[in-house]
Amino acid sequence: MNHESLSITDSEASTRRTFMKQSAAATAGLALVGAGTNTVAAQSLDDAWKALIFANNFHPEARFAIVSGVVEWTPTYGDIQDSWFSEYNTHHIRWLNSGEIVPLFIAEEANIGENNPDLGYIPEPEEGQDRPQVFEMNQEWTPLSDNQRLITVNANPISDEVAESILESDDWWQSG
């Protein structure tokens, strides 16, 4: 007897499909609950803020620090209108996985903290902290209007514990 000679009735196939769908949904739900536990602990949706970034500089779920105050620079090319940037401030960020420094256009209303020029970054907001505030780029993005070179993104601060573990092996931010 081979596989082709076995016949499955429509009701058996339907039951089997239903079971497989429910199992897949349950597995996905458990994975989300497990992943969501760490994500919720590390990030607060209330602390999320919006920004624009060049598409080739975007790294979903990568961590970064803001390493400048407001930079007086607005891109001017092609179909990007200056007015689109009127509600954003240009900052430089440092991707912690690569050390690359790129511009990020952060919404004016974003609560990102104050740049400390003596330290060269925006420090952790907790009193007495002399390490950078670490943010994580969300994985979702949307193109800015019809221009594919610039995208709209969201970012969140990450938990102190995760930030400390990332920064302990990287000394770019330490003075001296």
Number of C-alpha atoms within 10 A of each C-alpha: 5 5 6 6 7 8 9 9 9 9 9 11 12 12 12 12 12 12 12 12 12 12 12 12 12 12 12 12 12 12 12 12 12 11 11 13 11 11 14 12 10 17 18 13 10 7 13 18 19 16 20 24 21 17 17 10 16 21 15 15 13 16 23 26 23 26 24 20 18 15 12 8 11 16 10 9 8 7 9 16 12 11 9 11 17 11 12 20 22 23 19 20 21 20 22 19 12 10 12 12 16 16 20 21 24 26 19 16 11 15 11 21 14 15 18 15 11 7 16 16 24 22 24 20 14 10 7 8 10 17 21 24 24 25 24 23 23 17 13 11 16 12 16 18 12 10 11 12 13 19 20 19 24 18 25 21 23 22 18 14 9 11 21 14 10 14 16 10 8 12 8 9 16 13 10 3
